[in-house]
Amino acid sequence: MTASSTAPVPSEKGAEVGRRIGVGLMYGLWKPRVLGAWRVPVTGPVIYAVNHSHNIDGPMVMGVAPRPTHFLIKKEAFVGPLGRFLTGIGQLKVDRHSTDRTAIGQALGVLADGGVLGIFPEGTRGEGDFASLRAGLAYFAVRSGAPIVPVAVLGSTDRPGRLIKALPPLRSRVDVVFGDPFEAGDGSGRRTRKALDEATERIQKQLTAHLENARRLTGR
């Protein structure tokens, strides 16, 4: 897997605008409870590994995280005005069904510039339990050397809203728990298939343990 060196790196200013919009929407519509945000490194490249069980999980993390975030988002979401908006706030369009070299180059560029990359390592919305991880997270972590911060979003799927069934009930509590940063690689710098498989195993253990701890901490 190689990255394109010509891919434009999205603006951190755009991501900061997205964060501010997220702050207003998430705190205005729901009651986020944020735990462990102090664990996020203040500077330098970081990868958020976020469980994904509801459509609001990404916007919720964008709105409550201490630093502006560039999420890898499926290209199907980039349609019409929404697509232009997502691009404008520094989000990355990725084709999940191919080796998307443009998205890879942009994501590595974000990390090379010391930014924050957000990834749903399960690849798609599901149970949100980190049970099935794709190799992309390990690749970005090993290639860039950026630490991974596990993020658990809990409560977004507890029950449907009364007015809009596709959203959690308005003013309901959603917990976002940030974990301790960790390195995915073994320190050797190897990027072989075996090294990435081993990194994926290490990542899965760390993310699963964080999710269990987050559930104990929040009582969910």
N, C-alpha and C positions, 0 to 999 in steps of 0.2 A: 504494500500500500504506500503510494507516494503522493505527496501533496503538490498542488500547483503553487508556484511562487508568485503568480500574477493575480491571484485572487484578492480583491480589495478587502481590507480588514474593516469591519463595521465600526462606527464611531462610538467611543465611550460616552460622549456627550449625549448621543441618541439614547443609549441604554440608561443614562441618568434621567433623561426625560421620561422614559418608560417606567423607571423606578418610582418617580414622583407621581405619575398617573396611577400606578399600582397602589401606592400608599393611600391616595384619596379613595380609590374604589374599594380596596379590600377592607380598610378600616371604616369606610362609610357604609358598606353593605353587610359586613359580618363582624365578628369579634375575634380577631386573631390573638392567640396567646403564643408568644415567641419565647422559646427557651434555648439557651446556649449560643445566641448570636455572637457573644464575645469570643467564642472559639474560632471564628473565621479570621484568618490572617488579615491584618490591616492593609498590607501591601503585598505585591507580588502575585504571580499567577496562582489561581485556585480553580479547582473543578468541583462544582456542586453535583453530587449524585443524588437525584431526587426520586422517591417512589412515585408511582403515577397511577391513581385510581379514579381521578376526576378531572374534567377539563379546567377547573379553576386552580389546579395544583401549581401549574407554571406561573400564572399571574399572581397567585398568592405569594410564592417565593420571591418573585420580582419585587412585590410591594413591601415585604417585611424584611428582606435580606439587608445587611448593613452596607453592601456594595452593589453598584449597578451590575446587572447580569446579562450576558448574551446567551440565550438558549438556542440549542439546535431544535428546530421545529419542522415537522413533516411538511413537505412542499405543498400538500393538498390544502393546507391552511392559508397559503399565500394566493388568495383569489380576490381580484377587484380591490376595493378600497382597503379591506383588511390586510391584504398582502402589502400594499404600499405603506400602511401604518406600521406593520411589523418590521418591515425593512427600515423605516424611518427611526424606530426606537432600538435599532441595533441588533435585531434578532436574525438568526441564520436559517436559511431555507435548505433543507436536506432531503435528498431522494433516498428513502429507506430501502429501495429495492435494487440499488446499484452502488458501485464504488463512486461516490460523489466527490470527485477531486476538488471541485470548487469549494464545497462545504468544508472538506478536510483542511484545505489551505486557509480558509477564513478562520476556522476554529483554532488551528495552530497559531495563526497570526494574533488572535486575541490573547492567547497564553504567552506568546513571545513578547507581547507588549505589556505584560504584567496584569492582564485583565482577568475577569471571572467568566468561566464557561459553564453553562448549565446543561446537564444531560439527564435524560430519563433512561437509565441503563437497561430497563426492560424492553426498550424499543417502541412500545406502544402501551396504550392505557389497558390496565387489567386489574388484577387483585391488589397491586401495589405492595407486594410482599417481598420483592427482590428475588423471587424464586427462579427466574430465568433471565440471565444477563446476556447481552450481546457483547461482542469483543471490542466494540468501538471505544468504550470507556477505558479499557486497559490500554488500548493503542494510544489514545491521547495522553493518558497519564504517564506511560512509560516513555513515549516519544518526547514529551515536553518536560518531564521531571516535576510537573506541578503536583502539589498535594491534593488529595481528594477529601472533601468535607461531606460526610453523609448527611442527608436532609430527609426527615420523615414528616410528611403531611398527614395528619390524622383528623378525622371528623368530617371530611368533605363528602363522604358517601354514607353518613349515618342514616339520613332520611331525606326524601325529596322535599323541596320547598312547596308551599301551598299555592303561591302565585305562579311560579315557574318551576315545573317539575324537574327540569334539567339542572337546576341549581340547588345548592343547600339552602335551607330556610334562612331568610333574611335575619340578620342579627344573631345567628347561631354561632357557637364557638368553633373555631378551627385551630388546631394546635400545629405549630411548625417547630420542630426540634432539630437543632444543628448539633452534629457530633464533633468529636475530636478529629483534626486533620491527620491523614496518614499517607504514607508513600506506597504506591502499588507495586513498584519494581523491587527487585532483589538487591539493588545497588550496583549491579554489574553493567547496566546500560544496554544489555542485550535486547533486541527487538525481534528475535526469532519467533516462529509460531509457538514453540514450546514455552518460551519466556512469556509470551502474551497469554497463553493458556494458564500458566501458573499464576500470573498476575490476576487474571479473571477469578481464579479460585480464591486468592487472598482477598480480593475486593468483595466477593460474595459473602465470605465469612464476616468481614467487617460490617458490611451493610446490614446483614441479617441480625447481627448482634446489636447494632445501633437501633434497628427497628424494634427489637424486643425490649431494649432498655427504654426507648421512647414510649412504648405502650405501658410499661410499668410506671414510668414517671408521670404520665398523663392520666392513667387509669382507663385507657381506651382498649 
